[in-house]
Every structure is written in structure tokens, then in C-alpha cells.
Amino acid sequence: MAQKRRPEETVVLITGASSGIGKACAEHLARRGYQVFGTSRRAPFPPIPPLPGQPIILQMDVTRDESVQQAVDFIVRETGRLDVAVNNAGFGIAGAVEDTSIEEAKSQMETNFFGVLRVCRAVLPVMREQREGLIVNISSLGGVISLPFQALYSASKFAVEGLTEALRLEVRPFGIRVTLIEPGDMHTGFTDQRVRVAAWGVASAYAPFAERVLQIVETDERHGGAPETVAVLLERILRSPNPLPRYRVGPAFQRLAAVLKGFLPDRLFEWALAKYYRIP
């Protein structure tokens, strides 16, 4: 099994490794001796040889089949194997459901959901042939609790959750393990890179509520946890012989909220969420 291999013998692919959680994970594992291939849409191909203890950064656009396959093929040619795939690439859009165009919604799903699916489909034949492998899908606590004015982001993460639960069972006979990481708010560039829908603004009937909610969301993110906490958790998962279906990391009150959702009556939980985000 991949977890029994020494770090220097373990080949890891991490998508979206140019910033935030992906960058923290790639750099942490590389320092720990793993053979890490991070990806970025803007990286050169073939990649520039890295400094010792740094990840190799490959070009990959998770919205394009050929780009994903090219990167996976490169890794297998260079190393002869692929032990771990971490699906981290993603972004967030903000806006009311009514204000979100179909094109904007498709763009969100294309990266956050179909990007995960593309990478899984590309790495699974390699892992099946090896009869071992690990796929870690980076979801979000927003994939457990749907967030107002981030409905499409939450929808994309809910979809990743559903995909992962089924995939775990499908690939178990081949020795492949699959798990989820559900981060809460993290202090990364994700906040500044969030895309507001084109209809956002004073012309929207939702403007007063949306602005207030997003201010709360962004304040929580800027005071969130360090992405390195996800990197440490990821290494622990890599070393586990039997990873759990999901792992939660981030502020304690957010992790508690995800637990309470499963126990509180729906109306009570919804009331608490509305109070927190100051929605009348």
C-alpha cells in the first residue's frame, strides 16, 4: 500500500498548488521528502527543475481534458507511478442565486466539480494497475453547510462530497483509498480571488443583504486558520493505513456547526444561520 512506502518513494500530485492550501500542502510534503508535483495553469511545460526540497510545478488546467491527461502522463513517465492525487484546485463565486447566470454557474462547476472528476478519471487507471493509491478531495465546510450568497460554490462542494462517497466504494476492490478534507475558513488568497457575479451591486434586489453577509464571510476568512494546518493533516492522512471518509479542519465553532447540523431540527439550525449572517 502507498502509505507503507517511504516519503521519497511516494509520488504526490496536488492540483492548484500556486497559492493557498495547495501551495502549503505541496511545500510541506516536499520538505518532508515526498516527490511532489504541484500544478498551476500558468506554469511552463515541461516544468523547470525545482530547488532541493521544493515541489515540481506542472502546467495543468483542470477545465481541459487534454491538459489534465498531459500532466498525469508526464508524472508517470518521469517516476513510473502515481501514489497520491490531491484535488485542491478551485475558486469561489459570490452572488444571489437569482443574480447568477447559467454561464457563471457552469464556470463554477467546471473547475470545482468537473475538474475533480477529470483528475480522478486520469489517475484511476494508473492506480488500478498499481493496485494501490490514495485520492484526497479538498471539499469545504461549505460543502456541508450551504452558505447564503455562495450557493453555487456550496453546490460544487456538495457535489464533490457525493462523488467522493460513491467513489470510495467503487475503487475499494482495487486497493485505492479515497477521502475528503473539509476545511473551514482559512486565511489565504481565496478571499481576494472570490469572483462576484456580474449582477452584483446596487441594481440587485439582494444588494443590502449580500454585502452584509459577504463582509461577515470575509472577516471570518481573514481571521481563519493557517493553510499549513491542512498540510499537516494531509501528511497524517498519507501515513494512515485506512483513512476515514472525511476530515474537518479549521475554527472550532465552524466544525461544531457542521456536527450540530446533523442533530438540530432543520428550522432551528436555519434560524441560527440567519442570525449569524444577519439575514432578516
Secondary structure as UniProt FT lines:
FT   HELIX           2..4
FT   HELIX           7..9
FT   STRAND          11..14
FT   TURN            17..18
FT   HELIX           20..31
FT   TURN            32..33
FT   STRAND          35..40
FT   TURN            41..42
FT   TURN            52..53
FT   STRAND          56..59
FT   TURN            62..63
FT   HELIX           65..79
FT   STRAND          84..87
FT   STRAND          93..95
FT   TURN            97..99
FT   HELIX           102..112
FT   HELIX           114..130
FT   STRAND          133..138
FT   HELIX           141..143
FT   TURN            148..149
FT   HELIX           151..171
FT   HELIX           172..174
FT   STRAND          176..183
FT   HELIX           190..193
FT   STRAND          195..196
FT   TURN            198..199
FT   TURN            202..203
FT   TURN            205..206
FT   HELIX           207..222
FT   HELIX           228..238
FT   STRAND          246..249
FT   HELIX           252..261
FT   TURN            262..263
FT   HELIX           266..276
FT   TURN            277..278
//
